[in-house]
Amino acid sequence: MEDVNSPGSMRSQMSSAAISESTSHTSPTSSPPMSFRKPEANEQSLPVTIQIPRRTPQMAQKMARASGNGDWTYMFYRDCTLSFGDHSKWKLFKRIGDEESIEMNDGAAVAAALYHCARIENSNIVQRGIMKIYTQIKGMPLEMPPVQVKKEIAALKHLRTVKTDADTPAPRMIVYKSMQQPGHTWVPGGFVVFIVMEKMPGIPLSWHKYDALQEEEREKVRLAFRAMLINLWDAGVDPWERGLDKLRWDKVAKKCYIGYKELQMLLLDLKQNVSTTALDAPRTAERPAQSARNKEQAVAQKLWSMAQETGKWVGILYFKKAIKFEDGSRCIPVERFCDERLDRDPDGAVIARAVYKCIKVESAKIVQKGVMKVYLQIDGQPEQCPVWVLEEITALRKLALARTQSEDRIPAPGLIVTKTEQQPRWKYVHGGFAVFIVMDGMPGETLDPTTFHQQPVHLQQQVQQAFKKSLQRIWAAGVCPIDQGLRNLLWHKEEGKCYIVDMEEAESIDGAFSAPFHDGLEFRSWGFERYPEEVRPE
């Protein structure tokens, strides 16, 4: 065993008293050790016990600085000793690289960070490892981590059970814990996950490092990668994220490993005999990766030309094609509502948007009908999902929740399912966003400004009063539509009901909007009444 205070230890300057202090010291602004969410029946681990200061004005200032510096996990967990369900205690040491902030579809954000860590027994280091921390830093509290993190945990747990003669080509999980954040951290009630993994040999790869190698060693890396990937498939796990930056290269052992960063794995349902035909194919150029990129760029150029000719930027890629979502559902856009629209955001990105009628299918049967809206970046520097799209998703989610909690039908669509993905190299913008939003379909006909103002006054007033009632109902659900106009309204004559269908840039709050309804202002803003300088048709 290695003494934590020995000259060769990671933090030789730390005494055993310092280790004890990180878990037992209580300052005037500190709270006592806290135990959080009770473990579920199938969880082996106990609550993690840590010391986190209460949120004071001074603490709020420190948190603001930490957020600006990207120190979300470092702010609260640096030098902590964490207790896990197997009664092991793990000490965090040096952070590996910068923390990353990941935006999610529902407006939440997650910070991810890697740390060197060590298992401590009686002030001695008995095992070294790598700890990954995921913590929610923004949005409505999510008690459980997102599905990508769950998949990673499932794959790491699976690798822990695999018995193989060869070295495991990916880090095995040692222990993990998921809990809810206390009331004085980033998102009270939001999740935080701690994953302790084995340390892997070698150095992290990148395209720059790989390209700098001699051809002979590059060939060794390729052969080692091939053996590693087949070994991983044989273990029943398929890498989810691809790229040289996800790999580690052990030059001495001539072996390739999956690294720690952005480790996303998809656990195979059944162990499959994966074909290695593509891996066995001979190289036709000195740099096959460059050759593949050239082919992808050629496809992207052809795709761009076709889209310019037809104006169907989204339709060429997705119309009448099944789109799979993270919950396993598949939705197919089957009929376009209107022509696609192009917009340019303040950062210069060009965004195509399309709206379709769609169907949700299971086992080749239609189980639900709805509306699909697609936002697709087609030009500019690669961007993440825009904030105003996230606001729309949040509003639709609130309306869906309000619908389940109310007997009367909310006069607006609710969210069914959504996903955001990055475009591959062969699409319009490599790394640019593609957002799919599936929502409830609403009955009725779109209100046309010209025909509406030609209707008798008493019919116009009937629609206006129905609209007023609908808007107030949506306000009561905590959503305020911003994109105003008759084009965003549907009138159902038989029901005598008006539906508001577009939630772009909608504002959402906890509780209800309490602003009074000013007839003149709201009716004019939405296009029901003409402004004085406008002439009403006879």
C-alpha positions as CSV (number, residue, x, y, z in Angstrom):
1,M,0.0,0.0,0.0
2,E,1.1,3.6,-0.7
3,D,1.0,6.1,2.1
4,V,-1.0,9.2,1.0
5,N,1.6,11.4,2.7
6,S,4.7,9.8,1.1
7,P,6.9,11.9,-1.2
8,G,5.8,9.9,-4.2
9,S,2.1,10.3,-3.6
10,M,-0.1,12.5,-5.8
11,R,-0.6,15.2,-3.2
12,S,2.4,14.7,-0.8
13,Q,1.6,18.0,0.9
14,M,-1.7,16.7,2.1
15,S,-1.7,15.2,5.5
16,S,-4.0,12.6,6.9
17,A,-5.6,15.4,8.9
18,A,-6.4,17.2,5.6
19,I,-8.1,14.1,4.3
20,S,-10.1,13.9,7.5
21,E,-10.9,17.6,7.3
22,S,-12.5,17.3,3.9
23,T,-15.2,15.1,5.3
24,S,-15.6,16.1,8.9
25,H,-14.6,19.8,9.2
26,T,-17.5,22.1,9.9
27,S,-17.0,25.8,9.4
28,P,-19.4,28.5,10.6
29,T,-21.0,28.6,7.1
30,S,-21.0,24.8,6.6
31,S,-23.8,22.4,7.0
32,P,-23.4,19.0,8.8
33,P,-22.8,15.9,6.7
34,M,-25.9,15.3,4.6
35,S,-27.3,12.0,3.3
36,F,-29.4,12.5,0.2
37,R,-31.8,10.3,-1.8
38,K,-32.6,6.9,-0.4
39,P,-31.1,4.1,-2.6
40,E,-33.5,2.1,-4.7
41,A,-33.9,-1.6,-4.0
42,N,-31.5,-2.6,-6.8
43,E,-28.8,-0.2,-5.8
44,Q,-25.9,-1.4,-3.8
45,S,-24.3,1.9,-2.9
46,L,-25.1,4.2,0.0
47,P,-25.7,7.9,-0.2
48,V,-22.5,9.9,-0.9
49,T,-21.6,12.0,2.2
50,I,-19.9,15.3,1.5
51,Q,-19.4,18.8,3.0
52,I,-20.9,21.7,0.9
53,P,-21.2,25.2,2.4
54,R,-24.6,26.7,2.6
55,R,-25.5,29.2,-0.1
56,T,-24.8,32.7,1.2
57,P,-24.4,36.0,-0.8
58,Q,-20.7,35.4,-0.7
59,M,-21.3,31.8,-1.9
60,A,-23.5,33.1,-4.7
61,Q,-20.7,35.3,-5.9
62,K,-18.2,32.4,-5.8
63,M,-20.7,30.3,-7.8
64,A,-21.0,33.0,-10.4
65,R,-17.2,33.2,-10.8
66,A,-17.0,29.4,-10.9
67,S,-19.6,29.2,-13.7
68,G,-17.8,31.9,-15.7
69,N,-14.6,29.9,-15.4
70,G,-16.2,26.5,-16.2
71,D,-15.5,25.2,-12.7
72,W,-18.9,23.7,-12.0
73,T,-17.8,20.4,-10.3
74,Y,-14.5,21.8,-9.1
75,M,-16.4,24.5,-7.1
76,F,-18.0,21.9,-4.8
77,Y,-16.1,18.6,-5.1
78,R,-12.4,19.4,-5.3
79,D,-10.3,17.7,-2.6
80,C,-13.5,15.9,-1.4
81,T,-13.4,12.4,0.0
82,L,-16.6,10.5,-1.2
83,S,-18.1,7.5,0.5
84,F,-19.7,4.9,-1.7
85,G,-22.1,2.0,-1.1
86,D,-19.3,-0.6,-0.8
87,H,-18.0,1.5,2.1
88,S,-15.0,2.5,0.0
89,K,-13.7,6.1,0.3
90,W,-12.3,7.8,-2.8
91,K,-10.2,11.0,-2.7
92,L,-10.3,13.5,-5.6
93,F,-7.0,14.9,-6.8
94,K,-6.0,16.7,-9.9
95,R,-8.7,17.5,-12.5
96,I,-8.0,16.2,-16.0
97,G,-8.5,19.0,-18.6
98,D,-11.3,21.4,-18.7
99,E,-14.9,20.7,-17.7
100,E,-17.5,20.5,-20.4
101,S,-21.0,21.9,-20.5
102,I,-23.6,19.9,-22.5
103,E,-26.9,21.5,-23.5
104,M,-29.9,19.2,-23.4
105,N,-33.2,19.3,-25.3
106,D,-35.3,20.4,-22.4
107,G,-33.3,23.5,-21.6
108,A,-31.3,21.7,-18.9
109,A,-27.5,21.7,-19.0
110,V,-25.0,19.2,-17.6
111,A,-21.4,19.7,-16.7
112,A,-18.9,16.8,-17.1
113,A,-15.4,16.5,-15.6
114,L,-12.7,14.0,-15.1
115,Y,-10.4,13.7,-12.0
116,H,-7.5,11.6,-10.8
117,C,-8.7,9.8,-7.7
118,A,-7.5,7.2,-5.2
119,R,-9.1,4.9,-2.7
120,I,-8.1,5.6,0.8
121,E,-7.8,3.2,3.8
122,N,-6.4,4.3,7.1
123,S,-4.8,7.4,5.4
124,N,-3.1,5.1,2.8
125,I,-3.7,4.9,-1.0
126,V,-4.6,1.4,-1.9
127,Q,-6.0,1.9,-5.4
128,R,-5.8,4.6,-8.1
129,G,-8.5,5.4,-10.6
130,I,-10.3,8.0,-12.7
131,M,-13.5,9.6,-11.5
132,K,-16.0,11.1,-13.9
133,I,-18.6,13.5,-12.5
134,Y,-21.8,14.6,-14.3
135,T,-23.9,17.3,-12.5
136,Q,-26.9,19.3,-13.7
137,I,-26.1,23.0,-13.7
138,K,-29.2,24.5,-15.3
139,G,-32.9,23.9,-16.0
140,M,-35.7,22.2,-14.2
141,P,-34.4,19.7,-11.6
142,L,-34.0,16.2,-13.1
143,E,-33.8,13.6,-10.5
144,M,-32.3,11.0,-12.8
145,P,-29.4,11.5,-15.2
146,P,-30.1,11.6,-19.0
147,V,-30.3,8.4,-21.0
148,Q,-26.8,8.9,-22.5
149,V,-25.3,8.7,-19.0
150,K,-27.4,5.7,-18.1
151,K,-26.1,3.9,-21.2
152,E,-22.6,4.7,-20.3
153,I,-23.1,3.3,-16.8
154,A,-24.8,0.2,-18.2
155,A,-21.9,-0.4,-20.6
156,L,-19.3,0.1,-17.9
157,K,-21.1,-2.2,-15.5
158,H,-21.4,-4.8,-18.2
159,L,-17.6,-4.7,-18.9
160,R,-17.0,-5.3,-15.3
161,T,-18.7,-8.7,-15.6
162,V,-16.9,-9.7,-18.9
163,K,-14.2,-12.4,-18.5
164,T,-11.7,-12.4,-21.3
165,D,-8.1,-13.6,-21.8
166,A,-7.1,-10.3,-23.5
167,D,-6.9,-6.9,-21.8
168,T,-10.2,-5.1,-21.5
169,P,-10.1,-2.5,-24.2
170,A,-12.1,0.0,-22.2
171,P,-12.1,1.1,-18.6
172,R,-14.0,-1.1,-16.1
173,M,-16.3,0.6,-13.6
174,I,-15.2,0.2,-10.0
175,V,-18.1,1.9,-8.3
176,Y,-20.7,4.6,-9.0
177,K,-23.3,6.6,-7.3
178,S,-26.2,8.9,-8.5
179,M,-27.9,11.3,-6.1
180,Q,-29.8,14.5,-5.9
181,Q,-28.1,17.8,-5.3
182,P,-28.8,19.6,-2.0
183,G,-30.5,23.0,-1.8
184,H,-27.4,25.1,-2.0
185,T,-25.7,23.8,-5.2
186,W,-26.3,24.5,-8.9
187,V,-29.8,22.9,-9.3
188,P,-31.4,21.9,-6.0
189,G,-33.0,18.5,-6.5
190,G,-31.1,18.0,-9.8
191,F,-28.9,15.0,-10.3
192,V,-25.2,14.4,-9.8
193,V,-23.4,11.2,-10.8
194,F,-20.0,9.9,-9.7
195,I,-18.4,7.2,-11.7
196,V,-15.1,5.6,-10.6
197,M,-13.2,3.8,-13.4
198,E,-9.9,1.9,-13.8
199,K,-7.0,3.9,-15.1
200,M,-6.0,2.9,-18.6
201,P,-2.5,2.8,-20.0
202,G,-1.2,4.9,-22.8
203,I,-1.6,8.5,-23.9
204,P,-4.7,10.1,-25.4
205,L,-4.7,10.3,-29.2
206,S,-5.8,13.1,-31.5
207,W,-5.7,13.6,-35.3
208,H,-2.7,15.9,-34.8
209,K,-0.8,13.3,-32.8
210,Y,-1.7,10.5,-35.1
211,D,-0.7,12.5,-38.2
212,A,2.6,13.3,-36.7
213,L,3.5,9.6,-36.3
214,Q,5.7,7.7,-38.8
215,E,3.7,5.6,-41.3
216,E,5.0,2.4,-39.7
217,E,3.7,3.4,-36.3
218,R,0.4,4.6,-37.8
219,E,-0.1,1.2,-39.2
220,K,0.6,-0.3,-35.8
221,V,-2.1,2.0,-34.4
222,R,-4.6,0.9,-37.1
223,L,-3.9,-2.8,-36.4
224,A,-4.2,-2.4,-32.7
225,F,-7.4,-0.4,-33.1
226,R,-8.9,-3.2,-35.3
227,A,-8.0,-5.8,-32.6
228,M,-9.4,-3.6,-29.9
229,L,-12.7,-2.9,-31.6
230,I,-13.3,-6.6,-32.4
231,N,-12.5,-7.4,-28.7
232,L,-15.0,-4.8,-27.6
233,W,-17.7,-6.2,-29.9
234,D,-16.9,-9.7,-28.6
235,A,-17.5,-8.3,-25.1
236,G,-21.0,-7.3,-26.2
237,V,-20.4,-3.5,-26.3
238,D,-20.4,-1.2,-29.2
239,P,-18.7,2.3,-29.0
240,W,-21.3,5.1,-29.4
241,E,-18.9,8.0,-29.9
242,R,-16.3,7.7,-32.6
243,G,-13.0,9.5,-33.3
244,L,-9.3,9.5,-32.7
245,D,-9.8,11.7,-29.6
246,K,-11.7,8.9,-28.0
247,L,-8.7,6.5,-28.1
248,R,-5.5,5.9,-26.1
249,W,-2.3,4.5,-27.6
250,D,0.1,2.4,-25.6
251,K,3.3,2.5,-27.6
252,V,5.2,0.0,-25.5
253,A,2.5,-2.7,-25.4
254,K,1.4,-1.7,-29.0
255,K,-2.2,-1.7,-27.8
256,C,-5.2,0.7,-28.4
257,Y,-7.8,1.5,-25.8
258,I,-11.1,3.4,-25.5
259,G,-10.4,6.4,-23.3
260,Y,-12.4,8.2,-20.6
261,K,-13.7,11.4,-22.3
262,E,-17.2,11.4,-23.8
263,L,-17.3,7.6,-23.3
264,Q,-20.7,6.7,-24.7
265,M,-21.4,3.1,-25.2
266,L,-24.4,1.2,-26.5
267,L,-24.9,-2.1,-24.7
268,L,-25.9,-4.7,-27.3
269,D,-29.1,-6.6,-26.5
270,L,-27.6,-9.8,-27.8
271,K,-24.0,-10.7,-28.5
272,Q,-23.7,-10.4,-32.2
273,N,-21.3,-11.8,-34.8
274,V,-20.1,-8.5,-36.2
275,S,-18.8,-8.6,-39.8
276,T,-15.2,-7.4,-40.1
277,T,-15.4,-7.0,-43.9
278,A,-15.0,-3.3,-43.7
279,L,-12.0,-3.7,-41.4
280,D,-10.4,-6.3,-43.7
281,A,-10.7,-4.2,-46.8
282,P,-7.3,-3.2,-48.2
283,R,-6.3,0.5,-48.1
284,T,-6.6,2.2,-51.4
285,A,-4.7,5.4,-50.4
286,E,-2.0,6.3,-47.9
287,R,-4.6,8.2,-45.8
288,P,-7.9,6.4,-45.9
289,A,-9.4,8.8,-43.4
290,Q,-8.7,11.7,-45.8
291,S,-10.1,9.7,-48.7
292,A,-13.3,9.1,-46.7
293,R,-13.6,12.8,-45.9
294,N,-13.3,13.7,-49.6
295,K,-16.1,11.3,-50.5
296,E,-18.3,12.8,-47.7
297,Q,-17.6,16.3,-48.9
298,A,-18.6,15.3,-52.5
299,V,-21.9,13.9,-51.1
300,A,-22.5,17.1,-49.2
301,Q,-21.9,19.3,-52.3
302,K,-24.4,17.2,-54.3
303,L,-26.9,17.4,-51.5
304,W,-26.5,21.2,-51.4
305,S,-27.1,21.5,-55.1
306,M,-30.2,19.4,-55.0
307,A,-31.6,21.4,-52.0
308,Q,-31.0,24.7,-53.8
309,E,-32.8,23.5,-56.9
310,T,-35.9,22.2,-55.0
311,G,-36.0,24.4,-51.9
312,K,-36.4,21.2,-49.8
313,W,-33.5,21.4,-47.5
314,V,-35.2,19.3,-44.8
315,G,-37.4,17.2,-47.1
316,I,-34.5,15.8,-49.1
317,L,-33.1,14.2,-46.0
318,Y,-36.1,13.3,-43.8
319,F,-39.4,13.3,-45.7
320,K,-41.2,10.0,-45.4
321,K,-38.2,8.5,-43.6
322,A,-38.5,7.0,-40.1
323,I,-36.7,9.0,-37.4
324,K,-35.8,7.2,-34.3
325,F,-35.9,8.9,-30.9
326,E,-34.1,8.1,-27.6
327,D,-37.2,6.5,-26.1
328,G,-37.2,3.9,-28.9
329,S,-40.2,5.4,-30.8
330,R,-40.1,6.0,-34.5
331,C,-41.9,8.9,-36.2
332,I,-42.4,9.4,-40.0
333,P,-43.1,12.8,-41.6
334,V,-45.8,12.0,-44.2
335,E,-47.2,15.4,-45.4
336,R,-45.8,18.9,-45.6
337,F,-47.9,21.7,-44.2
338,C,-46.2,24.5,-46.1
339,D,-43.0,25.5,-48.0
340,E,-39.8,25.3,-46.0
341,R,-38.5,28.6,-44.5
342,L,-35.0,29.9,-44.2
343,D,-33.8,32.2,-41.4
344,R,-30.5,33.7,-40.4
345,D,-29.7,33.9,-36.7
346,P,-27.6,36.7,-35.2
347,D,-24.4,34.6,-35.3
348,G,-24.7,34.1,-39.1
349,A,-26.0,30.5,-39.1
350,V,-28.7,29.8,-41.7
351,I,-31.5,27.6,-40.4
352,A,-34.1,25.7,-42.5
353,R,-37.4,24.8,-40.8
354,A,-40.1,22.5,-42.0
355,V,-43.4,21.4,-40.5
356,Y,-45.1,18.1,-41.4
357,K,-48.0,15.9,-40.4
358,C,-46.4,12.8,-39.0
359,I,-47.2,9.3,-37.7
360,K,-45.8,7.4,-34.8
361,V,-45.3,3.7,-35.6
362,E,-44.8,0.5,-33.6
363,S,-44.5,-2.9,-35.2
364,A,-45.5,-1.5,-38.6
365,K,-48.7,-0.1,-37.1
366,I,-49.7,3.6,-36.7
367,V,-50.2,4.2,-33.0
368,Q,-50.4,8.1,-33.0
369,K,-50.7,11.0,-35.3
370,G,-49.1,14.4,-34.7
371,V,-47.1,17.2,-36.1
372,M,-43.3,17.2,-36.6
373,K,-41.2,20.4,-36.7
374,V,-37.6,20.2,-37.9
375,Y,-34.9,22.8,-37.5
376,L,-31.8,22.2,-39.6
377,Q,-28.6,24.3,-39.8
378,I,-27.6,24.5,-43.5
379,D,-24.9,27.1,-43.4
380,G,-22.5,29.0,-41.1
381,Q,-20.2,27.8,-38.4
382,P,-21.4,24.7,-36.5
383,E,-23.7,25.7,-33.7
384,Q,-25.7,23.9,-30.9
385,C,-29.4,24.0,-30.7
386,P,-30.5,27.7,-30.5
387,V,-31.9,29.1,-27.2
388,W,-35.2,30.0,-28.8
389,V,-35.7,26.4,-30.0
390,L,-35.0,25.2,-26.4
391,E,-37.6,27.7,-25.2
392,E,-40.1,26.3,-27.6
393,I,-39.4,22.7,-26.4
394,T,-39.8,23.8,-22.7
395,A,-43.1,25.5,-23.5
396,L,-44.5,22.4,-25.3
397,R,-43.3,20.2,-22.4
398,K,-45.2,22.4,-19.9
399,L,-48.3,22.3,-22.0
400,A,-48.1,18.5,-22.2
401,L,-47.8,18.4,-18.4
402,A,-50.8,20.8,-18.0
403,R,-52.9,18.6,-20.2
404,T,-52.3,15.5,-18.0
405,Q,-53.3,17.5,-14.9
406,S,-56.5,19.1,-16.3
407,E,-59.8,17.6,-17.4
408,D,-60.4,20.2,-20.1
409,R,-58.3,20.2,-23.3
410,I,-55.5,22.7,-23.4
411,P,-56.0,24.7,-26.6
412,A,-52.4,24.2,-27.7
413,P,-50.1,21.3,-28.7
414,G,-48.1,19.4,-26.1
415,L,-44.7,17.8,-26.6
416,I,-44.7,14.1,-27.6
417,V,-41.0,13.5,-28.1
418,T,-37.9,15.5,-29.2
419,K,-34.3,15.0,-30.0
420,T,-31.3,17.0,-31.1
421,E,-28.3,15.6,-33.0
422,Q,-25.2,16.8,-34.7
423,Q,-24.9,16.5,-38.5
424,P,-22.3,14.1,-39.9
425,R,-19.7,15.3,-42.4
426,W,-21.8,14.4,-45.5
427,K,-24.7,16.7,-44.6
428,Y,-25.0,20.5,-44.8
429,V,-22.9,21.6,-41.8
430,H,-20.5,19.1,-40.2
431,G,-21.3,19.4,-36.5
432,G,-24.2,21.7,-37.0
433,F,-27.5,21.0,-35.3
434,A,-30.7,19.1,-36.4
435,V,-33.7,19.4,-34.0
436,F,-36.8,17.2,-34.3
437,I,-39.9,18.2,-32.3
438,V,-43.0,16.0,-32.4
439,M,-46.2,17.5,-30.9
440,D,-49.9,16.9,-30.7
441,G,-51.9,17.8,-33.8
442,M,-54.7,20.3,-33.4
443,P,-58.1,20.4,-35.2
444,G,-59.4,23.3,-37.2
445,E,-58.5,25.5,-40.1
446,T,-55.7,28.2,-40.2
447,L,-57.0,31.7,-40.0
448,D,-56.2,33.7,-43.1
449,P,-56.0,37.5,-42.5
450,T,-57.7,38.4,-45.8
451,T,-60.7,36.1,-45.5
452,F,-61.1,36.7,-41.8
453,H,-61.6,40.4,-42.2
454,Q,-64.1,39.8,-44.9
455,Q,-66.3,37.8,-42.4
456,P,-69.3,39.5,-40.8
457,V,-68.5,41.4,-37.7
458,H,-70.4,39.1,-35.3
459,L,-68.4,36.1,-36.6
460,Q,-65.1,37.9,-36.1
461,Q,-66.2,38.7,-32.6
462,Q,-67.0,35.1,-32.0
463,V,-63.5,34.0,-33.0
464,Q,-62.0,36.8,-30.9
465,Q,-63.7,35.8,-27.7
466,A,-62.8,32.1,-28.3
467,F,-59.1,33.2,-28.8
468,K,-59.2,35.3,-25.6
469,K,-60.4,32.3,-23.6
470,S,-57.7,30.1,-25.2
471,L,-54.9,32.5,-24.6
472,Q,-55.9,33.0,-20.9
473,R,-56.0,29.2,-20.5
474,I,-52.4,28.9,-21.9
475,W,-51.3,31.7,-19.6
476,A,-52.7,29.8,-16.7
477,A,-50.4,26.9,-17.7
478,G,-47.4,29.1,-17.3
479,V,-46.7,29.7,-21.0
480,C,-46.9,33.0,-22.9
481,P,-46.8,32.7,-26.8
482,I,-44.6,35.3,-28.4
483,D,-44.9,34.6,-32.1
484,Q,-48.2,36.5,-32.7
485,G,-50.3,36.4,-35.8
486,L,-53.4,34.9,-37.3
487,R,-51.2,32.4,-39.2
488,N,-50.5,30.7,-35.9
489,L,-54.1,30.1,-35.0
490,L,-56.6,27.4,-35.9
491,W,-60.4,27.9,-35.8
492,H,-62.6,24.9,-35.2
493,K,-66.1,26.1,-36.2
494,E,-68.0,23.1,-34.8
495,E,-66.4,23.4,-31.4
496,G,-66.4,27.2,-31.5
497,K,-62.8,26.9,-30.2
498,C,-59.5,28.6,-31.2
499,Y,-56.2,26.8,-31.0
500,I,-52.8,28.5,-30.7
501,V,-50.3,26.2,-32.4
502,D,-46.9,27.9,-32.6
503,M,-44.7,28.2,-29.4
504,E,-41.5,29.6,-31.0
505,E,-39.7,31.8,-28.5
506,A,-42.6,31.3,-26.0
507,E,-41.9,32.4,-22.4
508,S,-42.3,29.8,-19.6
509,I,-42.6,30.4,-15.9
510,D,-43.4,28.4,-12.8
511,G,-47.0,29.1,-12.0
512,A,-49.3,31.2,-14.1
513,F,-49.0,34.5,-16.0
514,S,-51.1,36.9,-14.1
515,A,-51.1,39.8,-16.6
516,P,-54.6,41.2,-17.4
517,F,-56.0,40.7,-20.9
518,H,-56.2,44.1,-22.7
519,D,-58.6,43.5,-25.6
520,G,-57.4,46.2,-27.9
521,L,-53.7,45.5,-27.5
522,E,-54.0,41.7,-27.7
523,F,-56.5,41.7,-30.6
524,R,-54.3,44.1,-32.6
525,S,-51.1,42.3,-31.8
526,W,-52.5,39.0,-33.1
527,G,-54.1,40.6,-36.2
528,F,-57.8,40.4,-35.3
529,E,-58.2,44.2,-35.4
530,R,-56.7,46.7,-37.8
531,Y,-54.6,49.6,-36.6
532,P,-56.2,53.0,-37.3
533,E,-54.2,53.7,-40.4
534,E,-55.3,50.4,-42.0
535,V,-58.4,50.3,-44.1
536,R,-61.0,47.6,-43.3
537,P,-62.3,46.0,-46.5
538,E,-66.0,46.5,-47.2
